[in-house]
Amino acid sequence: MRRGPSRSLLNGLDFRTERGGARRRPEPGGARCRRRWALGGLVLGLGLSVLAGCQTGRPTAPAYPHESVLAVLAELKIFLRAGDPYRAEPGRDAEGQNVYRVTLRRLDELEGLLGPGMADVIGFARAECHERLGQWDSAARAFEAVSVAGTSLSSEAGARGLWARRLGEATEPRSEGGSLQTYLNGLDVRLRRLQQIAAEAPPAPYDAYVQVEIERALQTKAKSLFDLRMVLPDGLNQALQAAQKLAEEHAESRRAGEHWLLLGAMYEGIATDYLALRDPTGSDFETERWAQWVDQARAAYARAAERDGDPAKPEGQARLRALDALALRTLERAR
């Protein structure tokens, strides 16, 4: 017996009655597929054309979202007045970059679009950025160029150029070669020059700038003494004293947390050096002596870890946990 088409096949065909009562004959499968492919290709082509038109018509985004040099200078002034460079962290733009480095790049891009009438303003702003970055020679040259321009900024630029030049000369390394003692003597000479400038009570912002450079010189000296502790007579004690002095005398600095981390790292370094020389399981391991170094490192790390808002706080907390793990493991072996 011959069977008819299956229900699934019947459901896929369209036998609706057209006007006039006649039934429409189903299209062959191949013709219907070709018509669907043609329609899909047409839709796809239109979509691609629209996307291509959107891409070609879209304007290119500028390198920086500023309309004019006035906006750049206004933003710079906000950060320059927000706080002195000794106590306040460097300003950050919307993308988290150092605003003074970013401003220098923006000024370079805008300078070619401006006439000579803005040269003194651009030069003065560039000099202020170099100052905040500690680039004293570049700042002095920029101020000196404005000072001879004969504009309303020339007088102030001349005075600030002299201070920038003095700081540049005071911080210039004078003993590149020679012995280790010659290098350390050069650091002492740099520190004395800066302290002499500070004793003159320079005007703002140079009172803050000179403290930044004194702090940097003390940190360099402390690190150098600790790195050379194995070859310098009494180098270890000198390094610890220099780091302690740095942390105490510059407690108001924005880098105060860093100084406590440095002191803690020195004491922790002594403890780890001792572990490299003496096994905790041996009879010559002095547990109490080793524990004193660990306690001193812990106290210094805790000073950094308790400074709310200080970028060094998370690192201080992490170092405390790592130090506790080291002490637990070592003391367990020494029992």
N, C-alpha and C positions, 0 to 999 in steps of 0.2 A: 504493500500500500504506500502510495506516494504522500509524503508529509509536506506541509506548508513551511514557510519561513519561520524561524524561531521568534519568540517574544522579544528577545533583546534586539534582533534585527528590525522588527517592526517598530519598536519604540524609537529607533534611530531615524526612521523615515518620516517624511512630512506628507500626509495625505489630506491636508485641510482642503475644504471645498472652496474654490474660487467663485467670484461673482458670475452668475449664470449657471451655477449648479454643476459644472464640469469639474471633475477631479484633476488636480495637477499631477503630472507624471514626475516621479522622483528623478532628480538629476543623477547622472552617472557619478560614481565616486571620484574619478580622476578629474572631471571638470570642476567639481565643487572644491577639491583640494587646490587646484590651480588658482581659482578665484580667491581663496583665502590667502594663499601665498602672495598674490599680487597686492591684495589689500594690506597685508602686514608689511610688505616692502615699502609701500607708499607711506604708511604711518611712520616707519623707521626712518625713511629718508627725510620726511618733514621734521622729525625730532632732531636729527643730526644737524639739519640746516639751522634750526632755531638755536641749538647749543653753540654752533660755530659763530653765529651772529652775536650771541651774548659774549663769547670770549673775545672776539675782535673788537667789540664796542666797549668793553670794560676798561675804564681808565687805570693806568698803572699807579699803584700806591706810592706816595713819596717815601723817601728814606726815613724821614722823621716827621711826626704829625704837627709841625709848627707852621704857622702862616707867614711869619716874618722874623727878622732878627730881633725885633723888640720883644717878641714872646720868648725867645731864647735868653735874652739878657734879663728879662723880668724873672724867669725861673731861676737863673743863676743867682740873682740878688736875694731871692727868698732863701736859698740854701746858705749863702754867705752870711746872712744875718741870723740864721737859725741857732748858731752856737759857735764857740771858738773851736779851732781844730784840735786843741789839747784835750778838751773834755767831751766834745760831741763827735759821734761817728760821722764819717763822710756821707754826704747826701747821696741818695739813690733816686734814679728816675723811675718811671712807671714799670720798666722791665727789670729793675733791680740792679742796674749798672751804676758804677761810680759816676755821679753827675758831672764831675769836673773833667773826666776823660771824655765823656759823651759830648759835653759842651765844646771842647776843643775840636772834635770832629765836625760838629754842627757849624761852628764858626768857619772852619776851613771850607765847607761846602757853600756857605752863604757869602763868603768874602768875594767870590768871583761875580756874584750877582749884584753887588753894591758898588756905588761910586766912591771916589776918594774922600768924600765928605764924612764917611763913617769909619775911616781907617783908624782914627784915634780911639773911638769907642770900642772897635773890635780888638785893637791892640791892648787896651787897658783890661778888657774882660779876659783876653787870653793870658795876660800876665797874672791876673788873680787866680786863674785855674792852675797855672804852673806853680804858684805859691802853695796852694792847697795840696798839690801832689809832691811837694818837696823838691821841685826842680828849680833850684835857685838861679842857676846861670841863665836858663831860658826865661825865667821871670824878670831877671835884671835886664836882659837884652830887650824884652818887650816893653818894659817901662821906659827904658832909655830912648827907644824909638819914638814913643809917645811924647817924651819930655822935650824933644827937639822939633815937634810938629807945630808948635806955636798955637795951640788951641786951649780951651778952658781946662782941659785935663792935664796940661803939660806940667804945671807946677806940682800938683800932687803926684804925678807919675815920676817926676824927678826925685822927690823925697823918698818915695817908696822904692825906687830903683836903687838908692844908696843902701837902704836896709837889706834889700834882697842880695845886693852884691856882697855886703858884709857877712851875711849868713852863708852865702856860697863859699866865700874864702875861708870862713871858720870851719866849715864841714868838709873842706877838700882834703882828701888823704894826702899826706906829705911824705909818708915812708912806705912806698910800695915794696921795696926790696930790703935786703939786709937780714939781720938776725931776728929771732922772735922777740927779744927784748926791745929792739928798735921798733918793731911793729907795735908793741904794747906802749912804748913811750909816745908813739904817734897818736895813739888813742887818748893818752893823758893830755897831750898838747891840744887836741881837738876839744876835749872836755873843758880845759881851762879857758880857751878862747870863747867858748859859748857861755861859760859862767861870767866872764868879763862883760859880755854883751848884756846878759841878764841883769848884772849889777847896775847898768846904766838906766834901768827902768824904761825900756823902749815902748813906744806907743802901740796901741792896738792896731792891727792884730799881731804885731811882731813880739809882743810879750808872750803870746801863746805859742807862736812859731818857735821861739828860742827854747821854750820848755819842751816842745816836741823833739827838738834836736838834741837837747841835753838827755832826755829820756832815751832816745835812740842810741846815743853814744854810751850811756851806762849799760844798756842792754847788750850792745856789741862787746863791750869790755868783759862783762860777766860771762857771756857765752864763750868768748875767746879763752879766758882763764880756765874755764871748766874743760874745754876741749884740750887744753895744753897741760892739764893737771899732772900728767904722768912725767912731764919733762921739766916743768918749772918748779923751783924750790918753793915749797909752801903754796903751790898753785891752787890746791883744793880749798884751803881755808880762804884764800883771797877770792876765789870764785863764789863761795858761799856768802862771804861778807858783801861782795858786790851785788849779788842777787837779792839779799835781804835789804840792803840799802835802796835798791831800785824799787822793790815792792813797797817799802815804807814811805819813801820820800815822794813817790808818785801815786799815792792812793787816790788822788782826785782825777787821775788820767782815765781816758776812755779805754786804755789798755791795761788797767790795773789787774784785771783777771788774768791776763797773759803773764804778768810778772809773778803772780803766785803759782801759776802752772810751771813756769821756768824753775822757780825755787824747789817746788815739789819734784820736778823731773831730775834735778840734781841729786837730791837725797835718795830718790828711787834708783838713780844710776849708781850711786855708791853701794846701795844694798845689792843690786844685781851684779856689780863687779865683785863684791865679796863672795857671792854665791858661785861665781865662776872660778874663784881661787880656792874655796873651801866647801867641801861637800857637807850638807846639813847632817848627814848620817855619821860623819867622822867625829873623832874626839876633840879635834882642834876648832870646831865650829863654836863661836861665842854667840849664843842665842840672844842674850840680853843686849849686847852691843848691836847686833843686826836689827833687833826689834826697835831700838832707839832710832835708827835711820828710817825705818818704816813709819814710825810714829811721827817723825818730823815731816816726812813726805805727805802723810795723811793730813796733818794739820795745814800744810800749805795748799793742798788740793781742796780741802774743805773751805778755805777762804775764797777760792774761785767758785766753788759750787754753790755758795750761799749768796752770790751777787745777782740779785734779780735784775733782769734786763741786760745783763752782760753777755755778749756772744760767747765768752769763755765758760759760762756756767754749765752747759751740757757736757763739754769736754771734761770739766772738773768732776762732775758726777760720774762720768764713765771711768775716769782714771781712779777714782775712789773704789769703784767696784772691782776693777782689775787689780788694784793694789791689795784689797782684802782677799781676793782669790789667791794671789801670790803668797801672802802672809799665811793663810790657812794651809796651803800646800806645804810650804817650807817648814812651818812650826810642827806640822804633823810628822814630817820626816825627821825633825830634830829631836823628837821625844825619845 
